[in-house]
Amino acid sequence: MIGRILNRIRYLWIVIILSVLLLAAAVALLVHSVKPRERIPQKGVFVLAEANTVKE
């Protein structure tokens, strides 16, 4: 009887730890996908502000 109780407690802790890890992974994925992406230009490539605007 004590063995079954200890077995259930061990499985309960495993489920709790896995749930916390899954929740942490979901939050990390959410934060990563919401964060704006900053693009760093390639080395030696310069972009002028006037080149991006359309002149009529």
DSSP file (Angstrom, degrees, kcal/mol; ACC not computed):
  #  RESIDUE AA STRUCTURE BP1 BP2  ACC     N-H-->O    O-->H-N    N-H-->O    O-->H-N    TCO  KAPPA ALPHA  PHI   PSI    X-CA   Y-CA   Z-CA
    1    1 A M     >        0   0    0      0, 0.0     4,-2.0     0, 0.0     5,-0.2   0.000 360.0 360.0 360.0 -45.0    0.0    0.0    0.0
    2    2 A I  H  >  +     0   0    0      1,-0.2     4,-2.6     2,-0.2     5,-0.2   0.891 360.0  55.5 -62.2 -37.8    2.8    2.4    0.9
    3    3 A G  H  > S+     0   0    0      1,-0.2     4,-2.2     2,-0.2    -1,-0.2   0.895 106.6  49.0 -62.3 -41.3    4.5    1.5   -2.4
    4    4 A R  H  > S+     0   0    0      2,-0.2     4,-2.4     1,-0.2    -1,-0.2   0.901 111.4  50.0 -65.8 -39.5    1.4    2.4   -4.5
    5    5 A I  H  X S+     0   0    0     -4,-2.0     4,-2.4     2,-0.2    -2,-0.2   0.931 111.8  47.4 -64.9 -44.3    1.1    5.8   -2.7
    6    6 A L  H  X S+     0   0    0     -4,-2.6     4,-2.3     1,-0.2    -1,-0.2   0.880 111.0  52.9 -64.1 -37.1    4.7    6.6   -3.3
    7    7 A N  H  X S+     0   0    0     -4,-2.2     4,-2.4    -5,-0.2    -2,-0.2   0.925 110.2  47.0 -62.4 -45.2    4.3    5.6   -6.9
    8    8 A R  H  X S+     0   0    0     -4,-2.4     4,-2.3     1,-0.2    -2,-0.2   0.893 111.7  50.5 -65.0 -39.3    1.3    7.9   -7.4
    9    9 A I  H  X S+     0   0    0     -4,-2.4     4,-2.3     2,-0.2    -1,-0.2   0.906 110.1  50.6 -65.2 -40.0    3.1   10.8   -5.7
   10   10 A R  H  X S+     0   0    0     -4,-2.3     4,-2.1     1,-0.2    -2,-0.2   0.931 111.9  46.6 -63.6 -44.7    6.1   10.2   -8.0
   11   11 A Y  H  X S+     0   0    0     -4,-2.4     4,-2.3     1,-0.2    -1,-0.2   0.868 109.9  54.9 -64.8 -35.2    3.9   10.2  -11.1
   12   12 A L  H  X S+     0   0    0     -4,-2.3     4,-2.4     2,-0.2    -1,-0.2   0.925 108.5  47.8 -63.0 -44.1    2.1   13.3   -9.8
   13   13 A W  H  X S+     0   0    0     -4,-2.3     4,-2.6     2,-0.2     5,-0.2   0.888 110.4  52.2 -64.9 -38.1    5.4   15.2   -9.5
   14   14 A I  H  X S+     0   0    0     -4,-2.1     4,-2.4     1,-0.2    -1,-0.2   0.919 110.6  47.7 -63.3 -42.5    6.5   14.1  -13.0
   15   15 A V  H  X S+     0   0    0     -4,-2.3     4,-2.2     2,-0.2    -2,-0.2   0.906 112.5  49.5 -64.8 -41.3    3.2   15.4  -14.4
   16   16 A I  H  X S+     0   0    0     -4,-2.4     4,-2.2     2,-0.2    -2,-0.2   0.932 112.7  46.5 -63.8 -46.0    3.6   18.7  -12.5
   17   17 A I  H  X S+     0   0    0     -4,-2.6     4,-2.3     1,-0.2    -2,-0.2   0.914 113.2  48.6 -65.2 -42.7    7.2   19.2  -13.7
   18   18 A L  H  X S+     0   0    0     -4,-2.4     4,-2.4    -5,-0.2    -1,-0.2   0.875 110.5  52.0 -65.2 -35.9    6.3   18.4  -17.3
   19   19 A S  H  X S+     0   0    0     -4,-2.2     4,-2.4     2,-0.2    -2,-0.2   0.910 109.9  48.5 -65.5 -41.6    3.3   20.8  -17.1
   20   20 A V  H  X S+     0   0    0     -4,-2.2     4,-2.4     2,-0.2    -2,-0.2   0.914 112.3  48.8 -65.1 -42.2    5.5   23.6  -15.9
   21   21 A L  H  X S+     0   0    0     -4,-2.3     4,-2.2     2,-0.2    -2,-0.2   0.901 111.9  48.9 -64.5 -40.3    8.1   22.9  -18.6
   22   22 A L  H  X S+     0   0    0     -4,-2.4     4,-2.1     2,-0.2    -2,-0.2   0.906 111.8  48.9 -65.4 -41.3    5.4   22.9  -21.3
   23   23 A L  H  X S+     0   0    0     -4,-2.4     4,-2.3     2,-0.2    -2,-0.2   0.906 110.9  50.4 -64.1 -42.1    3.9   26.1  -20.0
   24   24 A A  H  X S+     0   0    0     -4,-2.4     4,-2.5     1,-0.2    -2,-0.2   0.894 110.3  50.1 -63.7 -39.9    7.4   27.8  -20.0
   25   25 A A  H  X S+     0   0    0     -4,-2.2     4,-2.3     2,-0.2    -1,-0.2   0.894 110.2  50.2 -65.5 -39.1    8.0   26.6  -23.5
   26   26 A A  H  X S+     0   0    0     -4,-2.1     4,-2.2     2,-0.2    -2,-0.2   0.908 112.0  47.2 -65.6 -41.8    4.7   28.1  -24.7
   27   27 A V  H  X S+     0   0    0     -4,-2.3     4,-2.7     2,-0.2     5,-0.2   0.912 111.9  50.6 -66.1 -42.1    5.4   31.4  -23.0
   28   28 A A  H  X S+     0   0    0     -4,-2.5     4,-2.4     1,-0.2    -2,-0.2   0.904 111.1  48.6 -63.1 -40.7    8.9   31.5  -24.5
   29   29 A L  H  X S+     0   0    0     -4,-2.3     4,-2.1     2,-0.2    -1,-0.2   0.895 111.8  49.6 -65.2 -39.9    7.5   30.8  -28.0
   30   30 A L  H  X S+     0   0    0     -4,-2.2     4,-1.7     2,-0.2    -2,-0.2   0.930 112.5  46.4 -63.9 -46.4    4.9   33.5  -27.5
   31   31 A V  H  X S+     0   0    0     -4,-2.7     4,-1.7     1,-0.2    -2,-0.2   0.898 113.4  50.0 -63.8 -40.4    7.4   36.1  -26.4
   32   32 A H  H  < S+     0   0    0     -4,-2.4    -1,-0.2    -5,-0.2    -2,-0.2   0.874 112.4  46.2 -67.3 -36.9    9.7   35.1  -29.3
   33   33 A S  H  < S+     0   0    0     -4,-2.1    -1,-0.2     1,-0.2    -2,-0.2   0.776 113.9  47.6 -78.7 -25.2    7.0   35.4  -31.9
   34   34 A V  H  < S+     0   0    0     -4,-1.7    -2,-0.2    -5,-0.2    -1,-0.2   0.789  87.5 100.2 -84.5 -28.6    5.7   38.7  -30.6
   35   35 A K  S  < S-     0   0    0     -4,-1.7     2,-0.1    -5,-0.2    -4,-0.0  -0.345  83.4-112.3 -61.3 131.3    9.1   40.4  -30.4
   36   36 A P        -     0   0    0      0, 0.0     2,-0.5     0, 0.0    -1,-0.1  -0.396  29.9-123.7 -66.0 140.4    9.7   42.7  -33.4
   37   37 A R        -     0   0    0     -4,-0.1     2,-0.6    -2,-0.1    -4,-0.0  -0.729  19.4-155.6 -89.2 129.5   12.5   41.4  -35.6
   38   38 A E        -     0   0    0     -2,-0.5     2,-0.5     2,-0.0    -1,-0.0  -0.909   8.0-149.4-104.6 125.9   15.4   43.8  -36.2
   39   39 A R        -     0   0    0     -2,-0.6    -2,-0.0     0, 0.0     0, 0.0  -0.820   2.7-151.0 -98.0 129.7   17.3   43.2  -39.4
   40   40 A I        -     0   0    0     -2,-0.5     3,-0.1     1,-0.0    -2,-0.0  -0.866  23.6-122.3 -97.4 125.4   21.0   44.1  -39.4
   41   41 A P        -     0   0    0      0, 0.0     3,-0.1     0, 0.0     5,-0.0  -0.248  35.8 -92.0 -65.2 156.1   22.2   45.0  -42.9
   42   42 A Q    >   -     0   0    0      1,-0.1     3,-2.1     2,-0.1     2,-0.1  -0.287  54.9 -83.0 -65.4 154.0   25.0   43.1  -44.3
   43   43 A K  T 3  S+     0   0    0      1,-0.3    -1,-0.1    -3,-0.1     3,-0.1  -0.364 116.8  15.6 -61.4 129.5   28.5   44.4  -43.7
   44   44 A G  T 3  S+     0   0    0      1,-0.2     2,-0.6    -3,-0.1    -1,-0.3   0.437  95.3 119.6  88.4  -0.1   29.4   47.1  -46.2
   45   45 A V    <   -     0   0    0     -3,-2.1     2,-0.4     2,-0.0    -1,-0.2  -0.884  40.0-175.3-103.1 121.1   25.8   47.7  -47.4
   46   46 A F        -     0   0    0     -2,-0.6     2,-0.5    -3,-0.1    -3,-0.0  -0.950   8.5-160.9-118.5 134.5   24.5   51.2  -46.8
   47   47 A V        -     0   0    0     -2,-0.4     2,-0.3     3,-0.0    -2,-0.0  -0.958  11.1-144.0-117.5 125.6   21.0   52.3  -47.4
   48   48 A L     >  -     0   0    0     -2,-0.5     4,-0.7     1,-0.1     3,-0.4  -0.634  14.0-132.8 -87.1 145.3   20.2   56.0  -47.8
   49   49 A A  H >> S+     0   0    0     -2,-0.3     3,-0.8     1,-0.2     4,-0.6   0.857 106.1  55.8 -64.5 -35.1   16.9   57.3  -46.5
   50   50 A E  H >4 S+     0   0    0      1,-0.2     3,-0.6     2,-0.2    -1,-0.2   0.792  97.6  63.4 -70.2 -26.0   16.2   59.2  -49.7
   51   51 A A  H 34 S+     0   0    0     -3,-0.4    -1,-0.2     1,-0.2    -2,-0.2   0.764  99.6  54.2 -70.2 -24.0   16.5   56.1  -51.8
   52   52 A N  H << S+     0   0    0     -3,-0.8     2,-0.2    -4,-0.7    -1,-0.2   0.694  94.3  81.4 -83.9 -19.4   13.5   54.5  -50.0
   53   53 A T  S << S-     0   0    0     -3,-0.6     2,-0.6    -4,-0.6     0, 0.0  -0.605  82.5-120.5 -89.6 149.6   11.1   57.4  -50.8
   54   54 A V        -     0   0    0     -2,-0.2     2,-0.5     2,-0.0    -2,-0.1  -0.773  23.1-152.4 -90.9 123.4    9.4   57.7  -54.1
   55   55 A K              0   0    0     -2,-0.6    -5,-0.0     1,-0.1     0, 0.0  -0.837 360.0 360.0 -98.3 129.7   10.2   61.0  -55.9
   56   56 A E              0   0    0     -2,-0.5    -1,-0.1     0, 0.0    -2,-0.0   0.393 360.0 360.0-111.6 360.0    7.5   62.2  -58.3
